[in-house]
């Protein structure tokens, strides 16, 4: 029961933190953007006769790789497990880790 309560509290804190950081990520972070690049690196010609393999490779071809370059001069922290950037005001910069949407544990528990 204690472990379940701790897990539930951690999840709620992550949601609150993400909501708190959302405005910064959507509006303020743009002020520091130098360049961005989007590409579909897996969308290549497939010369395989097996249709099931081609079908699966086409799913991966939909993956958009995103790169950003920011010049943020403020004090910040680097979360040790995934490399998330966290500003001094505790805004979580989600795009500092390219696959943040795949991470089950948010950086809160790693700090």
Secondary structure, DSSP 8 states (H G I E B T S, - for coil): -HHHHHHHHHHHHHHHHHHHHHHHHHTGGGGGEEEEEEE-TT------S-HHHHHHHHHHHT--EEEEEE---S-EEE-TTT--EEETT--EEGGGSTTGGG-SS-GGGG-
